[in-house]
């Protein structure tokens, strides 16, 4: 990661265009002179420029125009998820920040569920009822989207399962507002090793974030790599601005870096996502067995434990 430089790079990137909300991209094409690119939107409007970065989610429309609809399809891992944010009454809100004030994770030994609980925003430190909390609950297989077709069924399932967790996860999942609306998110994957150098848009259009490398969120590496995408891309565009590289060269350098990072991370994140929903597998993970030690320290600790067990058996 680029540390503090990342935020500066993102701020610079945001100054390069005028933000417009409520736009849905429907097509991407080269300008008539092939010297630029045009994005057309559902409302009939369009925007043209020299370079386009598709950051339009895991189900990216921009990606479809780069690699074709078939190759742009995501792989569904059949891991389903509630991901909600809301405020709570003051006492409940304070309870949710116990154990750890910012974030904590819980794995249920019988339900095969993971429950991430974190604080998203503290608008007023003196008014806990204004704090915004995030709950992210995931599981493998049923119930799927079609099994919980309305808000009432989703709310009932969430509360029933959350009631079986310890505090503060229990309160977070049983005491959210009655009018809270949320759906079921599918966990999907898309691997950028597909490539798009044969596209007519190559060098004028690229991808970043989930559009470029959709992966499960269970290691947090989708976000980390998305921030890294922004930092590397701005660095390359700076080189173009300074006349050190052509736009195509900068695009190629960015994509090489992005692919190098993410094609390695995606299978690790997939393995992690599957592991955390299996209690038996999770209990055999090095993190659980050895704790948060450096590898050498962990190995020494494990050896010491075995030696101690052998000594007990000998006596």
HELIX and SHEET records of a PDB file:
HELIX    1   1 UNK A    4  UNK A   14  1                                  11    
HELIX    2   2 UNK A   61  UNK A   67  1                                   7    
HELIX    3   3 UNK A   69  UNK A   72  1                                   4    
HELIX    4   4 UNK A   90  UNK A   95  1                                   6    
HELIX    5   5 UNK A  128  UNK A  130  5                                   3    
HELIX    6   6 UNK A  145  UNK A  147  5                                   3    
HELIX    7   7 UNK A  151  UNK A  162  1                                  12    
HELIX    8   8 UNK A  169  UNK A  174  1                                   6    
HELIX    9   9 UNK A  192  UNK A  194  5                                   3    
HELIX   10  10 UNK A  210  UNK A  213  1                                   4    
HELIX   11  11 UNK A  217  UNK A  219  5                                   3    
HELIX   12  12 UNK A  221  UNK A  241  1                                  21    
HELIX   13  13 UNK A  247  UNK A  275  1                                  29    
HELIX   14  14 UNK A  279  UNK A  283  1                                   5    
HELIX   15  15 UNK A  286  UNK A  290  1                                   5    
HELIX   16  16 UNK A  295  UNK A  314  1                                  20    
SHEET    1   A 3 UNK A  25  UNK A  30  0                                        
SHEET    2   A 3 UNK A  37  UNK A  41 -1                                        
SHEET    3   A 3 UNK A  46  UNK A  49 -1                                        
SHEET    1   B 2 UNK A  52  UNK A  54  0                                        
SHEET    2   B 2 UNK A 205  UNK A 207  1                                        
SHEET    1   C 5 UNK A 103  UNK A 107  0                                        
SHEET    2   C 5 UNK A 113  UNK A 121 -1                                        
SHEET    3   C 5 UNK A 132  UNK A 140 -1                                        
SHEET    4   C 5 UNK A  75  UNK A  86 -1                                        
SHEET    5   C 5 UNK A 185  UNK A 189 -1                                        
END                                                                             
